[in-house]
Amino acid sequence: MPRVSEEHLERRRRQILEAARTCFIRKGIHATSMQDIFTEAGLSAGAVYRYFKSKNEIIEANIATVIGDLRTFFTALADGDPLLPVDEVVERLASHVVTLSGENGPLRLAPQAWALAMHDPEIAAYVADNVTDLRDTWTLYIRRLVDAGLLPAETDVVAAGKTLFALFPGFLIQRLLLKDFGPEDMRRGLKALTRESMLTLTA
């Protein structure tokens, strides 16, 4: 018998992940059963288990897909030349978050993955690793600003990176639930707050 091509295997894998994502968005991750995924994909249990040993593996693969896309996009922004100002990076990244969190967008699963991570150690470890990678990219970007003389040499780049990362879960929640917050608002809000007169003066 001819060997199955790598292209065919990858197509089948994507088919399963897309079916699972559809179910997760429609029913919620917790309420979705493996049988739901088999049915949505139009595949037998054996066909699905050939690619993924468990529902957790399917969840992790979906997280990896969206985080990988987000990380690639953000790394290009953070490492690019010329070095972009913070408000522009924030707006561009927020625009990409909007693209990934549309009606069937994979980033819509993020809040569900965060909730699962509170109770499932396996998912928690996976989510933590991905969050750390994104947060570290912010830290590296802040370090570039310091090295370029755009921020003071004594800037706490780790704290600054953690703080900028923290803006985006809140942005996503507002996009998904309130639908009244856009990338332009994010940029204007950041610029409005970054005024020296609003900060505590250090001795």
Disulfide bonds with the S-S distance in Angstrom:
none
